[in-house]
C-alpha cells in the first residue's frame, strides 16, 4: 500500500506540472495562503518604558549621556544608549559607597566599549596592556595575538527611536555586580564584595548628566550586611592639548604603562607615562600666572567641623609647589556642607569630582588613589580617604613619644621656658586627659 500511495502522489505531481498550474496554487487551483508576517524584533519602546519615570537630574534639563528610566519601588532601571554608542570609550568607576568601614575608597576602574551582536550587547575592554608604535607588520601581529576581553553581555530589550538599544542597567548593576567589583588592571583599592543578593536590591541613586551618569544600589552582601555599590559611567576623554610625559623608572612616579614586544631585543619593552594633572598658565608670557583651569577639590560633608580648616590648609599647601613653576592658585578647595546645602549636589563617587573624604572608622590608614586616561596618564579623578583610626593612631604615637622628643629636641633655654609656661609644653599639650 505504501508503494501504491507513493506512486499516486508522484503521478499527481507530474500531471500538475504538465498542465502548468503555477507553483503558488494548491491542488484546488486557489492561491496558497501567504506566510504569516514576521513580528517585530522588540516590544515597542513606549510600552517598554511605560510606568517608568525618566531621570532628569541635570540642572538645565539637557539630554544625558544615556536616557535613564526608573521605578523607585521595584528598583528597575532602564538605559537608552546614544546613537554613537559603539564609538564611545567608557570609563566605568566603581565604588563601595556604604556598608563597610572602608567604604568610599576608590574601587576598580574599567575602560570599555559596547558592541552589538544581533539582539545583545557585549561590553568589551580593549587590550591596553600590549601595544606598539612600530611598523604595520608589528601592529598587525600585536592585534592578532593580544585581543580584547568581554567583560559582560546583556540582552537588548527594546529599541528607542533611531534604533538606539534599550538595556536593563539595573540587572547589570545588581546581578552582574561581581563582574565590576573584582580585579581590574587599572586599580581598585576599596573593600571586596563577596556576593550580593540582587532579589533584595534597592535603587538608592540614579542621576543623569550630559557627560556621565551615576547609579547606586543597596543590597545584602554575602554575609547579609547591606552594602551600597556605586557606578559612575562616562565617556573617556582627555583635556585638549595634553601631552603625555614619559616616566623615568629610576624616579618614583605613579604611572601608566604598557609593553611593546615589537621593540628591538636590546631595548626596554615597557613604556611608562607619568600620572599628572594638566595644569597650564592662563598667560604663558607671565612669570606668575593663574591657571587656565585650576584643580578643584571638595571636602566631604562627613569631615568633622573642627578639622575642616586643617584639611583645607593641607590641600592648599600644594599651591606653593605650583608657584615654583609660575602658576598661582593652581588648587582650589570647596567645602561641602549639609547645613548650608553648599555643593551637596555633588557625589564623591562621581568621577568628575575630586574629594577629600573622612571615614569615622577604626581603619588606621589614609589613601589617595586616582583614575587616569590609560592612553596618556592624565589624571581625571582623585580622592583622598582619611580614616579616624589613623588620627587616633597618630595621637597615641605623639602622646607616647612627646616626653622623649621634648627632652632631646629642645635646648635648656626652651625647657626653662616650658617650666614657666607649661601650657606650651608639648608633654602637657599632647598628654592624654588622664595624665594632664
Buried (B, 14 or more C-beta within 10 A) or exposed (E): EEEEEEEEEEEEEEEBEEEEEEEEEEEEEEEEEEEEEEEEEBEEBEEBBEEBEEBBBBEEEEEBBBBBBBBEEEBBBBBBBBEEBBEBBBBBBBBBBBBBBBBBBBBBBBBBBBBEEEEEBBBBBBBBEBBBEBEEEBBEBBBEEBEBEEBBBBEBBBBBEEEBBBBBBBBBBBBBBEBBBEEBBBBBBBBBBEEBEBEEBBBBBBBBBEEBBBBBBBBBBEEEEBBBBBBBBBBBEBBEEBEBBEBEEEEEBBBBBBBBBBBEEEEEBEBBBBBBBBBBBBEEEEEEBBBBEBBEBBBBBBBEEEBBEEBBEBBBEBBEEBEEEEBBBBBBBBBBBEEEEBBEEBBBBBBBBBBBBBBEBEBEEBBBBBBBBBBBBBBBBBBBBBBBBBBEBEEEEBBEEBEEBBEEEBEEEEEEBBEEEEEEBBBBEBBEEEEE
